[in-house]
Amino acid sequence: MITSLALVFLLGLSLAEIFRKIKLPRIIGLLLTGIILGPYVLDWLDPSLLSISPELRQIALIIILLKAGLSLDLTDLKAVGRPAVMMAFVPASFEIFAYVLIAPALLGVNRLEGAILGSVLAAVSPAVVVPKMLQLMEDGYGTNKKIPQLILAGASADDIFVIVLFSTFIGIAQGNSASILDLLNIPISIGSGILLGVIAGFCLYFFFETAYAKENYVRNSMKVVIILGVAFLLMAIEDWAKSRLAISGLLAIISMAAVLKAKSIPFVSERLSEKFGKLWLAAEVILFVMVGTAVDINYTMKAGLPAILMIFLALIFRSFGVVLCLIGTDLTWKERLFSVIAYLPKATVQAAIGAVPLGLGLPCGQIVLSVAVLAILITAPLGALGMNISYKKLLHKSAD
């Protein structure tokens, strides 16, 4: 496994730098590294590393969400309001509808299989979107109208909505009946996740403050370790409570970090965010290279042109959903266009659940995985590159 990790980091960073030099997103180089080293091309990675790939991807996602929470201003989120709530489910709903409507004709699946396919494909990738929104917030682009905060909040909840629908559709395909309670799990998961995160955030704040009052100051480096441990615990609570109560561990993590930022001295929260940013340098490599290892080129080639056409048609539907969410806001057409672009990339959720229908033996399993892989290859670079080349032209830079 040590040799495999060396290859992941050294080749991944090398290809990422090459793509950065030619003005393309680093993520393309990282994804390409995973594809090349993965089991479907050179097969140079230790199976033991691939077996823990989901856990490694989850750890990397936790790190970037903690950094995101420590960069979020709760007053900004309050100012965003309705559009952020709508961005959490409207664009995804439009995209799922596109698959239900069009996929039967293009891909030869039935309506239910189209719904399963849509629920796999509809999630935006926080792993692609969150780092870019953090950069925009740090550089002051779009912050005058809270655009990065809007996209960050919507993208953080978007995955929950989609995954709950995916579980519901999978249950129907396996012969189970859909229940109203299944759909109620969406707001329950969001609300309970936020509540759990707020409680954890206040507990950490009081712990750090009590230690400081007793002249037992906790160093920032130690705070990072403690916060990471609590974040891992929040994800574990999501698994423990799954059969009794739907809880979003990811929303709990970002809520906990946001509370810490709101309650802590600005200097402290900035230092913590900076330290998590340094951790992200390594976590980013692991996340996207591991996503790349899930890409099966053979499946992708079999999907063909109809799958590519389906992906782009669904993105058009999704874009209409984003535009609908922004009706009534004071965003210019350029800012709305940037929001559409930022909501294009897919990677993490598709890599995580794309193979589930195939593993369950569903007839649509192979086409779902094929289209999911193809969507990663198309939309992750498209969204990342689109944001990179457009944000300076489409967003206003706030004065320092």
N, C-alpha and C positions, 0 to 999 in steps of 0.2 A: 504493500500500500504506500510506503514511503516514496518509492520510485514513481508511482502513479501521481502522487501529490506534487512531486517535483516537476513532472511533465505538465500537469495542469497549470501550475503557477508560471513556469518559465515559458512554455509555448504560448499559454494564454496571454500573458503580459506582452510577449513579443508581437503576436498577431494584433493585439489591441493597439499597440503603439504604431504598427504599420498602417492600420486603418485610420488612426488619428492623423498620421502624417499626410495621408491622401484625402483628408477632409471628410472622412466617413466616420460614423459612430463607432466607438470602441466595442460596443456590444456585438457588432458583426464579427469582429475578430475573436471574441470570446465564444460566441455560439459556434463559429467555424472550428475552433479548437476542440470543442466537445464532440462535434460531428466527426472530425478526423480521428480523434483518439478513441472514440466510442466503439461499442461492440459491432456496429454495422459497417465500419470502414476498416481501420487498422487493428482495432481491438487490442489496444496497448494498455488499457486500464485494468487494474486488479479487480476481479469480481467482488471482493470484499468492499472496495470503495464504491462501486456501483450499487451494492446492496444497501448502503446507508445514504445514497444520493438524496432521497426525499427528506431525510433528517438534516442533511447539510444545507439543502435549499431552504428549509424552514428556518434554520439558525440564521442564515444570511438575510432572510426576509425580516426576521425579528430585529436584527441590528439596524436595518435601514428604517424600519417603522419607529424604532426608538429615537433615532436621529430626527425623523419627521415630527414626532410628537414634541421633542425638545425645541423644535423650530417653529411650532405652531403657536399663534397667539389666539387665545380663546375669544377675545373681543373681535378679532378678525372673522372667526367662524360665525359668531352671532351676526355680524354685519352681512355675511354671505347669505344666510337664511335659506329661503325656499329653493333657489336654484341648486344648491348643494344637495338638498334632499332629493330633488327630482333627478339629478345626475346619478344618484345611486341606483336607480332602477329603470328610468325611462329609456335611455339609449340601449341598454341590454334587452329590454322588452321588445323594442323595435327590431333588433337584430335577430332575436329568437323567432319573432313573427315572420321575418324574411325566410328563415330556414324552413319553417312550417309551410309557408306558402309556395316557395320555389324549389326547394330541395327534392321533393318527390318527382318533379319533371326533369330536373337536371341530373340527379344522382341516383334515381331509381329506388328511393326509400319511401316508406309510408309516412303519414303525418306525425305519428308518435315518434318514429325514428328521426324525423326532421326536428322535432322538439328536443330530443336528446342531443342531437348534433348541435342545435342552436345553443342549448344550455352549456355545452362544453366550450363553444367558440365565443360566447357573448361576453365573457369576463375580460375587462381591461387588465393589463399587467402592472400591478403596483411596483414591481421590481424595475420596470422600465420608466414608469411615469414619476414615481416618488423622487428618485435622485435628481431628475431634471427640474421638478418643481422646487426642490430645495435649493438648487443652484440659482433659479430665477429669483427666489425670495432673498437669497444672499446678495445677488447682483442688483436687485431693485426693479426687475422687469415685470410689469403687470401688477405690481403690488399696490399701486394707487387705487385699483379697482378690485383688489383681492382675488385676482384670477388664479395664481398658483394655489392659494388656499382653497378656492372653490374646487379646482380639479383634484387637489390632494384629498379633500374630504369626500368627494363623490367616488373617487377611485378606491378609497379605503373600504367603503361599504358595498360597492358594486359586486365584489367577489362573493360576499355573503348571500346576496339576493340570488345570484346565478347558481351557486352551489346547492342552495336549498331547493331550487327548481329542478336542478339536475337529479338530486336524490329522489324527488317526487316522481319525475318522469321515469327514472330507472325502476322505481317500485311498481309503477303501472305496467311497464314492459315485462316485469317478472311475474305479473299476475296479481299484484297487490292493488287495492283500491286507493284512490287519492282521497285524502281527508282534508277538511278545512283546517284542522290542526296543523297539517304539514305547512300550509301557506302562512298560518299564524306564527310559525317558527321564524319567519323572516324578521318582523318587527321585534319579536321576543329576543331573538339572537342579538340584534343590534342594541336594543335597550339594556339587556342584561350584561352585554359586553362592556358598554359604556359605564354602567353602574359599577361593575366589578373593577374596571380600570380606575375609576375615580376613587373608590375606596382604597385600592392599593396605592394610588398616588399620594393620598393624604397620609396613609400609614407610613410610607417611606419618608415623606416630608417631616412628620412629627418625630420619627426615629432619628433622622439626621439632625434636626433642631435640638432634640433632647441630648444627643451626644455632644453637640457643640456647647450647649448650656452647661454641661458637666465637665467642660474643658477636655473632652475626649473627642476632639475633632476628627471626623472621618475624611481622609484624603479623597480627592476627586477620582483617583484611579481605583480606590476601593469602592467608591460609590458606583462606578461603572460595573464592577463585578457583582455587587449586590443587586443593582437594577436589572442586570442580565439574568441573574438567578430568579428574581421575582417574575420577569417576563417569561422565562421557561416554565415557571410554576403556573402562570396564567394559561399558557397553552395546554398544560397538563390538565388543568381544571376543566377546560373545554372538552377534553376526551373523557374525563371521569364523569362529567355531568350529562354526557350525550344522550343517555337513555332516559333521563329525567327532565332536563331543561336545556334548551338550545342556548348556547353562549358563544359569542364570537371572541375567540382569544386574541385575534389580530386587532380588533377594535379596542379590546381591553388594554392591550399594550400601548397603542397610540394614545388612548385616553389617559393612562397612567403617566406617560411622559409629558403630556400636555398639562396635567395638573402640577407636576413637578416644576415645569417651566413657569406656570402662573404663580406658584407660591414661593419659589426660590428667588434669591437675589439674581438679577440679570446676569451678572458676571459669572455666577456659578453655573447657571443653565447654559450659558454660552460655552464655558469650558467643557461641560459634559457633552454638549452637542459636537464640539470639536473632537473630543476623544472618540465618540462613536463614529464620527466621520473617518477617523484614521482606521478604526476597525473595519469600516466598510470597504476600504481599499483592498483588503484580502477577501472579505465576504463577497464582494462583487464578482471577483474572479471565480470563486467556487460556485456561486449561484448560476451564472450564465453558462459556464463550461458544463456544469452538471445538467442544465436544461438541454444543452446541445447534444449530450450523450444519449438523450431520449429520442433524438431525431433519427428515424429509419428512412434512409434514402429510397429503399425499395418500395416501401409503402407510398412515399411521396410521388414517385414516378408513376405508380399505378393509378393514383388519383386523377392525374391528367388535367386537361384544359377545363372540363366541366367543373371540377373542384375549384380551380383558380377563379373561374367566372362567378361561381357561387360565393366565394369569399368576398370578392369585390362588390357584388350586388348587395350582400349583407352589410358591408361597410357603408354603402350609400344609405341604406335604411337607418343604420346606427347614427350616421351624421345628421339625418333629419331629426332623430330623437334628441341629439345634443342641441341643435338649433331650437327645437321646441322648448327645452328646459330654460333657454336664455331669453325667451320672449318676456318683455317687460323689464329687462335689466337695462342699464345704461352703457352696456358694452357696444363698441363700434363693430362694424362688419369685419374688420381686421382681427379684432380680439375674439370674435365669435369663430372666425376661421381657425385661429390658433387653438381654441378649445376643441374644435372638431379634430384637428390633427393630433392633439394630445390624447384623445380618446381612442386612437386607432390601435396602438400596440398590444399584442397578446404574447404571452410566453409562459408564465409561472403556472397558472391554473390549467392551461391546456396541457402542459407537460405532466402535471400532477394527476389529472383525471382522464386524459385523452385515451388511455389504454384500459380504463375500467370496463366499458361495455364489452370489449374484446375478451377481457379476463372473465367476465360473467357468462360468456358464451352467447351473447345476443347477436342476431343475424347482421345487425348494422355495425358490429364492433370494428371490423377492418376499415370500413369507409370512414367511421368517426375518427379513428386514429390517423388515417391518411390525411384527412382534411385538417385535423388539429395540428399535425406536424407541418403541413404546408402553410397553415395560417401563421405559425411561429416564424417560419422562414421568410414569409412575405411581410407580415405586419410589424414584427419587432424592429427590423431595420428601417422599414418605411416610416413608422411612427417616430423612432429615435432620430433618424436623419431629417425627417420633416420638422421636428421641433428644433433641432440644431441649426438648420439653415433659415428658419422663418422667424424665430422669436425676436430678433433684433429689428426686423422689418414690421412685425405685426403688433408688438407690445410696446407700450410707453415705458421708458426708463425713469423711475423716480429720482429726484435730486437727493443727494446724500444729506 
